[in-house]
Amino acid sequence: QVDLATGSGVHAVFETHGPFAAVINCAAISQPGLCEKDPAGARAVNVPGHIIAAMRAQQAAAGVTPFLIHISTDQDLIGSGTLYRETH
């Protein structure tokens, strides 16, 4: 069991079950209302920083660099870094 928001358990998965050739990340908070209510929590889950850190640790320990496949939603935006309105 892992918590992607805090990173709890992520390194343990890599240490116990790795090394991995690929990691497929399908986890996300994709409900706009929840993301707007808790942008920091949504970013903590939706940006796979803890997974990437575990991948880097695996690379250092085992010399294996896994390939990351990160699934996104249909809510991708232009990436200007600003909050969006539904009219955009």
N, C-alpha and C positions, 0 to 999 in steps of 0.2 A: 504494500500500500504506500502511495506517495501523496504528497501535498505539493502541487506545482507552485502554489502561491508562496510557500515558505521554503520549498526545496527539501523538506523533510522526506527522507526515504529514497531520494533520487540517486544519490551516490551508492547507497546500499544495493540498489537494483543492478547497477553497473558492476559492482564488486562481486555480487553473488551470482549473477547470471551472464556476465560478460566474459570476454570482450565481444562486442557487437560489430558486425560489418556495416549495419545500417540501423538507424533509429527512425521510426515513423511516428511523428507527433500529431495526433488527431484531437488532442485536448484543447478546449477553448471555452471561454464564456462568450457566447455569440448572441445573447439577447441584448439588444440595444438598451433597453430600460435598465437592466442590471449594470451594464457597462457605464451608463451615465450616472447611476447612483453611487457607484464605487469605481471610479476610473483607476485608482491605484491598484485595487484588487484585480480588476480586469487586466491591467497591464502586467501584473505579476504572473498571471496565468497565461495570457496570450502571447507574451514575449518569452521564448523558451530559454531564458538565461540560466536557470538551474540545470536544464538538460545539457546546454552547451558547456557549462562548467564541468559536469560529469563526463562529457565526451572528451574534454581536454585532459582531465585526470586519467581517463582510460588510455589516451594517447601517450601520456607521460609514463604510465605504469606498464603498459603492455605493448607499446609501440604500434598500436592499431588505431587508425583514425576512422571512426565510423562516418558514414554518409548520413546527413540529416535530411529527412523529407518532412517538411513542415506544412501541414494542410491548413489552408486559410478558409475564410467564408466568402460568400458572395457580397460581403459588405466592405470589400476593399475600396479604399478611397485614394485620392491622388497623392497623399503623403506630404502635404505641406506643413504638417505639424500643428495645425489649428483644429479646433473643434468644428464640426460640420453641422449644418442644418439640413433637414430633409429636402429642402428646395435645391440643394447643390447636386 
